[in-house]
Amino acid sequence: MDITPIIASLNDAQCAAVTAPSKAMLILAGAGSGKTRVLVHRIVWQIKVNEVSPQSILAVTFTNKAANEMRGRIENLLENSASEMWIGTFHGIAHRLLRRHAEQAGLQKNFQILDSNDQQRLIKNLLKDLNIDEKELPAKEIQWFINEQKDAGLRSKDVVVSDDYNVIRFLRIYREYEALCERSSVVDFAELLLRVYELLRDNESLLAQYQNRFSQIHVDEFQDTNHIQYAWLTLLSPARNNMFIVGDDDQSIYGWRGAKIENIYKFQEHYPLHEIIKLEQNYRSTGSILKAANAIITNNQGRMGKVLWTEASDGEKIAVYAAYDEKDEAKYVVGQIRRWVEAGNKRTNVAILYRSNAQSRQFEEQLMLTKTPYRVYGGLRFFDRAEIKNALAYLRLLANSDDDAAFDRIVNTPTRGMGSKTIDLLRQLANEQQVSLWTAALLLSDNQQLSPRARNALSNFLNLVMQFESRTMGLSLAEKVHFVIEQSGLMAFYSQDKVEKSVDKVENLKELVNAAAAFKYKPDEEENLSELAAFLSYAVLESSESQADEFEDCVQLMTLHTAKGLEFPLVFLVGVEEGLFPAQQSTSNAGRLEEERRLCYVGITRAMQKLHITHAEKRFLYGRESFPRKSRFLGELPAAFLDEVRPKSDVSYPVTARKPVVSTTKLPPEIKIDSRYQKGQHIDHVTFGRGEILNIEGEDEKERALIKFRDGERWLMTIYL
C-alpha cells in the first residue's frame, strides 16, 4: 500500500505521532501545531495501514462542530463513509450507549433528556411542591450543586453530610430531584455521563464487550475533561488498550467549570507504558508572538514543558498601548482597525479579546460611533443581556410607571412570592378596566381576591418602585442607576448566584453604572426628555442596532474563554491590568493565578500576524474611578519583542490610593499643538475646584494635563475640562 498520501503533509513530530505503534499515547499539542490533523491522520493510518476495523474506532471531543469536522476530514481521506465509527461528543456518545442499554441502565426506553433550562424549571417546580421559597434557595444554585456532585461521580447518598446547613438542605432537594427524575424517566446532561459510568462499572460483561469493541480510543482536548469523563474513558480503555489522547496542559482554562488539568498527569500513571510526543512547531503565528507566549507560560510551575517555534519570520513586534482611560483604549483599538481595513484587509480577520463580558461596552460604543460592523461572538451585545434589560426595566418604571413591558418583566424579578395566578389576575383586570398593569396592581393590592401573601408581595413591589422617585431625587444619573440596581435586589440576586455566569452578570450591572456616568446628556427643548429618559432612549437605540450578520465582514468581539480554538490575523488583547486580567479573585490563589496565565497564553496565541496589548492608566470600574497597575503578565513579556506605542510618563499609582502620586522631575517633554491650555494656567474644575496646570502632554483628543488642586495633583484629559 502507498502510505505517502497519508503522511505527506505531516512534519516529523506529527508523522511520529500518526505512525507510532499501537499503545497508550499522549500527544502534547501546542497551540496552532495541527492537533486535529494528527488525530484525523492517526485514525486513517490505523484503518488503512494497520487494517483496524472502523467499528473499533471511538473518537471523542467536546463540541458537535469539532466532531462533525473530524468526521468530514476522515471521510475525505478515506474516500469512504465514517458511519461505522463512533465519533461524537462525550454527551453524544453517552446518550448513544444509554439508548442501546436503557433497561440495564435503569431507564425506560423512551427516556427524555433535559436541557439546562428544562432542568432548572423542574427544580423550580420541585421547590414549589416542597414549599421552599426560591428567594431563599434559588433554583440555579441548586442546579449548580446537583451538577457539580454528578460531575464528581456522587449520588446524593454518596455526598458526605457536613454541618453546613445549606449543604444539608441542598442534599434533601438532590434526593427529591433524583426520585422525581426516576419517576419521570428524564436525565439531565450531567446524568448522561454519570449513568454511563455506572452502567459500565456495574455490568462486567457489558464493559468487556465495549472494551473489546473499542480497541482504538481517541480523545481530543483531553485537558478539558472532568472527573466523570476521565472515569468512564479509563473504564472503557484498560491498560492493555490503545488510548490516543491529544491535549495541552498550557491551554487548560476551564477549571471553573469542572475541567481537571491533573487528568493529563493521572493518565501517565494509569498507563505506565505510555509514550509522549510533543507537537511544538506552530503554523499560525509569527516568531515574536510565539516567543512572547513561551516567555509568559514558563512562569507556571509543574508544566510538562514545550517550546513553540515556527519556520516563519519574527514579523512585527507586539504593540503595547498604555491608554489614558477606557475611552482612549477603545479609540486606539478602533483607530488601528480602521487603518487595517484601509490597507485592504477584512474586518472579519480582527478580534478584540477581553477577560470579562462587561468590557465589551466601550468597544461596542466606539465601533457604532464609527459605523464599523461588529459581532459579539458567542454572546449578546451589552444592552441585550438579561441582567441589563432587568435593570433598565426598573429604571423605565421609575421614568414611566405605565410602561407595561417593563412592569411585566420585573414584577417578580428577583422572585418576590408572586405566582402566575397573581400575574394572570393583573393582566385580566388591566384588560377589563383598560388601564396599565401598574394601575391594575394598585387596584388589586386592595382587593381580597389575592391571598394575604400575594397581596403583601404586590404591595411591597409597588412601594419599592414608588420610593425610587423620592429617594433618588437630586442624585446624579449614575448614582440613580446604582441606587435602583441595589434597592431592586438585582445586585444581591446575582451576587448570591453561584453558577458560572453570575460573576459576569454582577460585573455587567456595575458596568451599567459606568455607562450612566459616561452618558452625555444634551437637553432637547422639543423632546423635553429628562436625563434618565434620554439615557433609556440611548440604551434602547443601542440595543436595537442589530449586530452584524454571521457572514458579514465584521469585527469579532469575544471573551478569552470563547476565543480558544480560534485564530485571527489581527488581535487586540485589551484591559491587561491587575484586577481585570488576572481577575482580582484569582490573584490570591496560586492555582487560579496559573489558570489566568494559561488564559493569557491562549489569548496571545490566537494572533497570527499582529498583536496589540492595551491597558489603561485610569479606568472607571465598578462605579468608581481607579488607577490600576498594568498586569504582571505584561512584565513577563520580553522587552525585545515589544513596541511601546506611547511611552508611558513617570507616573505611579499606589494600589490602594484613588489619586496618582506624580513625580514632577521626570515628566516627558511638553508636546502641544494649538492647545487651549498652557503651563501655569489656572482652571476651575466642576469636581476638584480651582487648580493650576503644571504640565501638558499628548495632542488633540489625547491631550492631558497635570493639574495641582487643593487636595493633590491629578492627570486629566483636557477634552473633559
Secondary structure, 3 states (H helix, E strand, C coil): CCCHHHHCCCCHHHHHHHHCCCCCEEEEECCCCCHHHHHHHHHHHHHHCCCCCHHHEEEEECCHHHHHHHHHHHHHHHCCCCCCCEEEEHHHHHHHHHHHCCCCCCCCCCCEECCHHHHHHHHHHHHHHCCCCCCCCCHHHHHHHHHHHHHCCCCHHHCCCCCCHHHHHHHHHHHHHHHHHHHHCEECHHHHHHHHHHHHHHCHHHHHHHHHHCCEEEECCHHHCCHHHHHHHHHHCCCCCEEEEEECHHHCCCHHHCCCCHHHHHHHHHCCCCEEEEECECCCCCHHHHHHHHHHHCCCCCCCCCCCECCCCCCCCEEEEEECCHHHHHHHHHHHHHHHHHCCCCHHHEEEEECCHHHHHHHHHHHHHCCCCEEECCCCCHHHCHHHHHHHHHHHHHHCCCCHHHHHHHCCCCCCCCCHHHHHHHHHHHHHHCCCHHHHHHHHCCCCCCCHHHHHHHHHHHHHHHHHHHHCCCCCHHHHHHHHHHHCCHHHHHHHCCCCCHHHHHHHHHHHHHHHHHCCCCCCCCCCCCHHHHHHHHHHHHHHCCCCCCCCCCEEEEEHHHHCCCCEEEEEECCCECEECCEHHHCCCHHHHHHHHHHHHHHHCCEEEEEEEEEECCEEECCEEECCCECHHHHCCCHHHEEECCCCCCEECCCCCCCCEECCCCCCCCCCCCCCCCCCCEEEECCCEEEEEEEEECCHHHCEEEEEECCEEEEEEHHHC
